[in-house]
Amino acid sequence: MSNFPPEHEIHRRRFSRNLGVGLALMAFVALVFALTVVKVTQGDMMHANDHESITGAPVIVPAAPSGSAP
């Protein structure tokens, strides 16, 4: 009873392309999730190393000028 026109070829190709992009996106999300789970279960430190330089030496922060209030 429905009077829908037959599906055009471009719609089939578009669906196929969208399905491929969706599967690739899902694979990427699964990879990021798996890497996160592995990192958390290994107990790695998860903090920003903003207090160290690239070489691992502490960063020396200049002192405040002597005339300023603490």
C-alpha positions, -999 to +999 in steps of 0.1 A: +000+000+000+030+024+003+038+045-027+074+051-020+096+053-051+123+027-055+156+035-038+180+053-061+216+040-066+232+071-050+214+064-018+228+028-017+263+042-023+259+069+003+247+043+029+277+021+021+301+050+026+284+061+058+285+026+071+323+024+064+329+058+081+308+047+111+327+014+115+360+032+113+349+057+139+337+029+162+371+011+158+389+043+167+367+048+198+373+011+208+411+016+204+411+047+226+390+029+252+412-001+252+444+020+256+427+039+285+418+007+302+453-007+299+468+025+312+445+026+342+449-010+351+487-007+350+486+021+376+505+046+356+507+081+371+482+103+354+492+138+361+506+167+341+543+170+344+542+208+346+566+209+375+595+193+356+613+201+324+618+178+295+651+166+310+635+158+344+652+185+362+631+207+385+620+241+370+633+270+389+606+296+394+619+332+399+611+347+432+587+376+435+601+411+436+612+421+472+588+451+474+556+431+468+532+419+494+531+381+500 
